[in-house]
Amino acid sequence: MKLKKSLGQNFLTDSFFLEKIIQSSQIQKLDDVIEIGPGDGALTELILKNSKNLVAIEIDQRFSEKLKKRHVNANFKIYNTDFLKTNLSEIKLENKIILGNLPYNVSSQIIFRIIESGSKFKHCIFLIQKELANRFLTNQKASKISIQCQLFCDIEPLFDIPPDAFEPKPKVNSTLIKITPHDRHKMFHKKYALFQKVLSICFASPRKKILSALKKIDLASEKFDFDLNKRAEELEINNFFEILNLYESKL
């Protein structure tokens, strides 16, 4: 079956890494699982062996029909649709483990759709481009998306997977990440739209001193609990909360 570049179809075929993903997912026999983009079903087979129920979402009708015929189990259901257009209330993310070898071109959109939904899923295990994974991680320099994610969840890298493990081979390395939701910053969730605006201003020139960004929103003369000579990429999420609160007070 010819794969579609437009859908970012690079399937993981290496059995060692497939098994390692299942082990890392911590799926138990009583768990309900959602798989995004099962493709040819290599990971699907292993999920079904280790879980209670599996709901899969596959945009390519050819693979959707193939998997539907292959797995007539009562504990398997597949939707032939784009996850980004899926009604999340229908598939119910709550208390589920979510897995997926995500298409590189829409990985961040899928991740944000899940974490911004407010659903209390158990955790996500996603295979994404290594470069994108580094932008999400907090042990690297801060980025707009890493700070946005910290508002809702913790993200940790599990291991890298080389191009040779895929068919066809991508030109980049991939990283398996784990996303775990938390409520540590719940009081700021209702201010998310304004928080995004503040982050956009602060990260417009991430290598410039944060003072430069503060001048744009008339906060340069205010007192902060962090060094104004630092760059946005050197700040922590609590520093941005401080900026947010002062900015909001002046609106």
C-alpha positions, 0 to 999 in steps of 0.5 A, a space after each residue: 500500500 502506497 504511503 501518503 507523504 501529505 499525512 506524514 506516514 512514517 511507520 515504526 517497524 522495529 519490534 525492539 522499539 515497539 515493545 519498548 514503547 509498550 513497556 514505557 506506556 505502563 499499560 495495565 490489563 484494566 486500562 482503556 487506551 486511545 491510539 492516534 494514527 495507528 497506521 498499519 497497526 504494528 503498535 495496535 496489536 501490542 496495545 490490544 494484548 495489554 489493555 482492556 479497551 482500545 479506541 483508535 483514530 485513523 485519518 487514512 480510510 485504507 488503514 482504518 478499513 484494514 484494521 477494522 477487518 483485522 480486529 473484530 474484537 469487542 474491545 476495539 473501535 476505530 474512527 476514520 477521521 482527523 483527530 484534530 476535528 474529532 469530537 473529544 467528548 465522544 471519545 472521552 479522554 478522561 482516565 485513559 492512556 493516549 498513545 501515538 506515533 504522531 505525524 511530524 507536521 501536526 504533532 504540536 497541534 495534536 498535543 495542544 488539542 489534548 492538554 488544552 481540553 482540560 481532560 483528566 487523561 492518565 498520561 500520553 506517550 507520543 513519538 515525535 520529532 526530536 527537535 520538537 521534543 527539545 522545544 517542549 522540554 523544560 531542561 532545555 532553554 525555555 520556549 513559548 510552547 514549553 512554558 505553555 505546556 508547563 501550565 497544564 502538564 509535565 513532559 519528560 523524554 523517555 528515549 530516542 529512536 533512529 530513522 532506521 527503525 521506520 519505513 520509510 526512513 525519515 530524515 530526522 531522529 525521533 523522541 518518545 515523550 511522556 505527558 502527565 497532566 497536573 493541577 499545580 497552576 490551575 488558578 491560571 487556567 482561566 487566564 490562559 488566553 491572556 497568558 498566551 498573549 504575554 508569552 507571545 510578547 516575551 518570546 517575540 525576540 527570545 534572545 533579547 533581554 526580557 526588559 525589552 519585551 516589558 517596555 512594549 507592555 509598559 511594565 519596564 519600570 515595575 519591580 520583579 523578583 527576577 533579573 530583568 537582564 535575563 532573556 525570556 528563554 532563561 526565565 521560569 514559568 513563575 516569572 511569567 506568572 508574575 508578568 501576567 499578574 502585573 499586566 492584567 492589573 493594568 488592563 
